[in-house]
Amino acid sequence: MKKPSSKIREEIARLQEQLKSAETREAERIGRVALKAGLGEIEIEETELQAAFEELAGRFRGRKKGTAGKISVGGDTQEAGAAAKVETGAVAGSAGEA
């Protein structure tokens, strides 16, 4: 038996609320980590910061399963926190930073 459209709409609304809650939790978690890493103190364009995050995400997506907390960088295996240093162009180490 097929679901009536009203039930499908209710289910969609419920799923949208779940998605919103999950995205909020994820954003808060990533924000806390970014602040701990000092990213809140760096003046950087949002597009440049997003590009750096996308590059970092690609590094973590590319790692093999079973290496939780470890990243292989140039043949060396390092703790994830130690290898997750993000530097972007002129901003990293820039003397002109305000």
C-alpha positions as CSV (number, residue, x, y, z in Angstrom):
1,M,0.0,0.0,0.0
2,K,1.3,3.4,-0.9
3,K,1.8,6.2,1.6
4,P,-0.4,9.2,1.3
5,S,1.3,12.4,0.3
6,S,0.6,14.0,3.8
7,K,2.6,11.2,5.5
8,I,5.5,11.7,3.1
9,R,5.5,15.4,3.7
10,E,5.6,14.7,7.5
11,E,8.5,12.3,7.0
12,I,10.4,14.9,4.9
13,A,9.9,17.6,7.5
14,R,11.1,15.2,10.3
15,L,14.2,14.3,8.3
16,Q,14.9,17.9,7.5
17,E,14.9,18.7,11.3
18,Q,17.2,15.7,11.9
19,L,19.6,17.0,9.2
20,K,19.6,20.5,10.6
21,S,20.4,19.1,14.1
22,A,23.2,16.9,12.8
23,E,24.7,19.8,10.8
24,T,24.6,22.0,13.9
25,R,26.4,19.4,16.0
26,E,29.0,18.9,13.3
27,A,29.6,22.7,12.9
28,E,29.9,23.2,16.6
29,R,32.4,20.3,16.9
30,I,34.5,21.6,13.9
31,G,34.3,25.1,15.2
32,R,35.6,24.1,18.7
33,V,38.5,22.2,17.1
34,A,39.3,25.2,14.8
35,L,39.4,27.6,17.7
36,K,41.6,25.3,19.7
37,A,44.0,25.2,16.7
38,G,44.1,29.0,16.7
39,L,42.1,29.6,13.5
40,G,39.9,32.2,15.2
41,E,42.9,34.5,15.5
42,I,43.9,34.4,11.8
43,E,42.5,37.0,9.4
44,I,41.7,35.0,6.3
45,E,39.1,35.3,3.5
46,E,36.3,32.8,4.0
47,T,36.8,31.3,0.5
48,E,40.5,30.7,1.2
49,L,39.7,29.1,4.5
50,Q,37.1,26.9,2.9
51,A,39.6,25.8,0.2
52,A,42.1,24.9,3.0
53,F,39.3,22.9,4.8
54,E,38.5,21.1,1.5
55,E,42.1,20.2,1.0
56,L,42.3,18.9,4.6
57,A,39.1,16.9,4.1
58,G,40.5,15.3,1.0
59,R,43.6,14.2,3.0
60,F,41.4,12.5,5.6
61,R,39.0,10.9,3.0
62,G,42.0,9.4,1.2
63,R,43.4,7.5,4.2
64,K,42.9,3.8,4.5
65,K,40.5,2.2,7.0
66,G,42.0,1.0,10.2
67,T,44.3,4.0,10.7
68,A,42.1,5.8,13.1
69,G,44.0,8.7,14.6
70,K,47.0,8.2,12.3
71,I,47.9,9.7,9.0
72,S,50.5,8.6,6.5
73,V,52.5,11.6,5.4
74,G,55.4,11.0,3.0
75,G,55.9,7.5,4.2
76,D,55.8,8.5,7.9
77,T,52.9,7.7,10.1
78,Q,52.0,10.6,12.5
79,E,49.3,11.3,15.0
80,A,46.3,13.0,13.3
81,G,46.7,16.2,15.4
82,A,50.3,16.6,14.5
83,A,49.8,16.2,10.8
84,A,46.7,18.4,10.6
85,K,48.6,21.7,10.6
86,V,47.0,24.0,8.0
87,E,49.0,26.7,6.3
88,T,47.6,28.8,3.6
89,G,49.6,31.0,1.2
90,A,50.6,34.5,2.5
91,V,48.5,34.2,5.7
92,A,50.7,31.5,7.2
93,G,53.6,33.2,9.0
94,S,52.8,36.5,7.4
95,A,54.4,39.6,9.1
96,G,51.6,41.8,7.6
97,E,49.0,40.0,9.6
98,A,46.9,42.4,11.8
